[in-house]
Amino acid sequence: MNITHATLQEIKGVLPHIGESLQEGSRGFYQIGRDQASKMMQDVLDEDGQIQIAKDGETIIGWVLYGQQKDSFTGEDIGFIYDLFVMQEYRGRGIAKSLMENAMTELKLQGMNSVRLVVYAGNYAKELYEKLGFSDNRTVMSKKL
């Protein structure tokens, strides 16, 4: 496995799967079409976000999309993980952990003192995030009307 910053061609290879990633990550809370998911990813990249990919040979097997945001209360610049995904057949091999560690290293090198992400209730990735030192800092609740 090799992890690198994605080229434009490799980003195009991720696009067909980004909707699946966001839908799975939100535990089905969002039904996201490919166009909408692609726009979300492009918006992050347009704001100096980055995407790193994991490859097995020439096959893209996972990615992490990350960037920076301003904390809405303090105005502090923070790192933010927007998307993490590993193809089903490659899970359980430490790829997600490696992608996260690489992204956090990059964010630290960019001067970030903290990194945040959103994880939906029931997402099995929460256990990984906790092992990497993330902790709950707020709960967002919803109710259908």
C-alpha positions in Angstrom: 0.0 0.0 0.0 1.2 3.5 -0.9 -0.4 6.8 0.3 0.2 9.9 -1.7 -1.5 13.2 -2.5 -4.0 12.6 -5.3 -3.3 13.7 -8.8 -6.2 15.2 -10.9 -6.6 11.9 -12.7 -6.7 10.0 -9.3 -9.3 12.5 -8.0 -11.4 11.6 -11.1 -11.1 7.9 -10.0 -12.5 8.8 -6.5 -15.5 10.7 -7.8 -17.6 7.7 -8.8 -17.4 6.5 -5.1 -17.7 9.8 -3.2 -21.5 9.6 -2.9 -21.3 6.0 -1.5 -18.7 7.2 1.0 -20.8 10.1 2.2 -24.0 8.1 2.4 -22.3 5.3 4.3 -20.5 7.7 6.6 -23.8 9.4 7.5 -25.3 6.0 8.1 -27.9 6.7 5.4 -29.0 10.0 7.0 -28.2 11.6 3.7 -29.1 10.2 0.3 -26.4 11.9 -1.7 -26.2 11.8 -5.4 -22.9 11.7 -7.3 -23.2 15.3 -8.5 -23.9 16.7 -5.1 -21.1 14.6 -3.5 -18.7 15.7 -6.2 -19.5 19.3 -5.7 -19.0 19.0 -1.9 -15.5 17.5 -2.6 -14.7 20.1 -5.2 -15.7 22.9 -2.8 -13.3 21.6 -0.2 -10.5 21.3 -2.7 -11.2 24.8 -4.0 -10.7 26.1 -0.4 -7.2 24.6 -0.3 -8.4 21.2 0.9 -6.4 18.2 0.0 -7.1 14.6 -0.7 -4.7 11.7 -0.1 -5.2 8.3 -1.6 -4.2 4.8 -0.6 -3.3 2.6 -3.6 -2.7 -1.1 -4.0 -0.6 -1.1 -7.1 -2.6 1.1 -9.5 -5.9 0.6 -7.7 -7.3 3.3 -5.5 -8.4 1.6 -2.3 -9.2 4.5 0.0 -8.8 8.2 0.6 -9.0 11.0 3.1 -10.3 14.5 2.3 -9.2 17.2 4.7 -8.6 20.9 5.0 -9.0 23.9 7.3 -12.0 25.7 8.8 -12.4 28.6 11.3 -14.0 27.7 14.6 -17.3 29.6 14.5 -17.0 30.6 18.2 -13.3 31.4 18.6 -12.2 32.2 15.1 -9.3 29.8 15.5 -8.1 27.9 12.4 -8.6 24.2 12.8 -8.0 21.2 10.7 -11.0 19.3 9.5 -11.5 15.8 8.2 -14.3 15.9 5.6 -14.3 12.3 4.4 -12.5 9.1 5.0 -13.3 6.0 3.0 -11.7 2.6 2.4 -13.1 0.2 -0.2 -15.0 -2.7 1.4 -12.7 -5.4 0.4 -9.7 -3.6 1.9 -11.1 -2.8 5.3 -9.6 -4.2 8.5 -6.0 -3.7 7.3 -5.1 -0.4 9.0 -5.5 1.7 5.9 -8.0 4.1 7.4 -5.7 4.6 10.4 -2.7 5.3 8.1 -4.8 7.8 6.0 -5.9 9.6 9.2 -2.4 9.7 10.6 -1.0 11.2 7.3 -3.8 13.8 7.2 -3.2 14.8 10.8 0.5 15.1 10.2 -0.1 17.3 7.2 -2.5 19.5 9.2 0.0 19.9 12.0 2.7 20.9 9.5 0.2 23.6 8.2 0.1 25.0 11.7 -3.1 23.5 13.0 -3.3 22.9 16.7 -6.4 20.7 16.6 -8.4 18.7 14.1 -12.1 17.9 14.1 -14.5 15.7 12.2 -18.2 14.7 12.2 -19.1 11.1 12.9 -22.7 10.0 12.8 -24.3 7.9 15.5 -23.7 4.2 14.7 -20.8 4.7 12.4 -18.2 2.0 13.2 -15.4 4.4 12.4 -16.0 6.2 15.7 -14.0 3.5 17.4 -11.0 4.2 15.1 -11.3 7.9 15.8 -11.4 7.3 19.5 -8.2 5.2 19.3 -6.6 8.1 17.4 -7.3 10.4 20.4 -10.6 12.1 19.2 -13.2 12.7 21.8 -16.8 14.0 21.8 -17.0 17.8 22.1 -20.6 18.3 21.1 -23.7 16.4 20.2 -26.0 17.4 17.3 -29.5 16.0 17.6 -32.3 15.9 15.1 -36.0 15.2 14.9 -38.2 14.8 11.9 -41.2 17.1 12.0 
